[in-house]
C-alpha cells in the first residue's frame, strides 16, 4: 500500500487529471491498472533493498516494478482513490516516504536474519537474554531423569482414616484425629449428615494406601482404593458408593475387607479370606483368588436366598474363629475346621442359630495358647457393653450353639457387635442417627460373660447403636496437647 501511494505521489498531477476525467471511480481504477507509471523514488529504494526479495510471493507477475515502469495492483489503485487531499501536503508526503523507507529497511533486516545463520543466532540470543532479564528467578520445579516407575500411591500421603457407609449407600472418609476421645458414657459427636430415613450402617478404620475388597449382596467382590473415597467433613453425606463401583441394579455393599497395598499386590499364598454370613455359614478362600482385579467385579461366595454377608476377615490359616449372634450367643472354633474352598463355593455351617437370631459379628483371634492377645468387647443396641477375657470363651466344635457372650435383656437390647481389643486400643461406636463416640478401652469394665455390662454411649430412646470398631490409641492427654491435638473430653460415667 505504501509503495503504491509513493508511486502516486511521483505522478500526482497526471494521477489527479486521470481521476478528474473519469466518469466513475470504477473507470478511474481500470485506467490506473491499465497504465505503466513512472516509479520515481520507488526504483531507487527497491534497488537498495532488493526488489525481488521484498516482493510478496502471492503478487501477480505483471504487478509491481519492471523495466518499463510500475504496474499498480487493485488494492493499491483503490487506496489511491481513497487517499485524502491532506496527504498531498509536503509534510505528509515526507512522512509517507519515510514510512515506506522504514518498512523496506525492516524487510531487509528480516531477510538478512532468514538468510544468515549467524545473524539468526544473534537475534535468538538477544531475545533469550531479554526474557531472562524480565522473568529470570530461581527454578521452582525439580527436573528428574524419569518417572516411568512412579505409582499414583506415591502422590498420596499415608494417613489413618475412618470410612463410613450409610444404609442408603453413601460413603466418605475422615481423618481418625477428627474424633477426640471421650470418657466412657459420653454423648459423642456428629460423624456424618444423614437423611431422616437413612443411617450409618458400616464403619472401618483404614489407611489411605489400603485397598478395600468390597463384597456385595450378590456375592461378588470389587476393588476400591481408599484414597478414591471422597474426603468429607461431618456435615457431608459423602458420595454414593454406586458412583465408585460398577454395581448392578439392586446390588448392595454388605462387607468390606481392608487389605494393605503390598499384600494384595503380592498375593501372599499363606493368607486366606474368611467369610461369615447372617445365617451362620463360614467359608475360607485363599487371598490369591482375589489378586487378579476385574473392573466389573467377580464372584466371591455363593449365597443362599435370604442370606447375606456379615463380615470378612484376613487370616493366616492357624487362627480361632468367633461368631457372635444377635441373641448374645458366641461360638469359638479352630480355623482349620474350615477347609479352603474356591470362590464359587457356598461354605459350611459355623454356628447353629436360634429361630429369631442371626450372626452380627466375626472375630478372628490367635490360636490355642494365645489368650493374652486382648479381651472381647461386646456392645448392644441400647449402648451397653463390656470387656470379657478371651479365656472365658472356650473352644467348641464348629456348628454348635456356643455360649452366652452378653445378657440381651430389655435394658440392653440385642447384641450389635463384638471386637477384640486391649488397654492400648480405643473404641469407636456409631448410632443409626450418625452420632459417633470415641472412648478408651481401658475405661470399660472387664466382667464375665453372663452379665449385662456398663454404659458405652448414652442414646436417646429413638436412637440405637449400629456399629463398633477398635482402633489404636492416639496417645495420652499430655501427648495430644503437645502434638496440638484435642485432649480427652470429660463426660460422666454411668453404670
Protein Blocks (a to p, Z undefined) as FASTA:
>chain_A
ZZmmmmmmmmmmmmmmmmmmpcbfklmmmmmmmpccdekjmmmmmmmnopmlmpcfkbcf
kgcjdfkbccddfklmmmmmmpcfklmpmklmmmmmmmmmmmmmmmmmmmmmmmmmklmm
mmmmmmmmmmmmmmgccdfbdcdfblklpcfklmpccddddddddfkopacdddfklpcc
ddehiabjafbdcdfkbccfbdcdddfkbccddddfkopacdddfklpccddfkbgbjaf
klmpccdehiacfbdcdddfklmmnopakbccddddfkopacdddfklmmpccfkbpafb
dcdehiacfbdcddehiaccddddfkopacdddfklpccddfkbgbjcfbdcdfkbccfb
dcddddehilmnoccddddfkopacdddfklpccddehiabjafbdcdfknopafbdcdd
dfkbccddddfkopacdddfklpccddfkbgbjafbdcdfkbccfbdcddddfbdfklmm
mnopacdddddddZZ
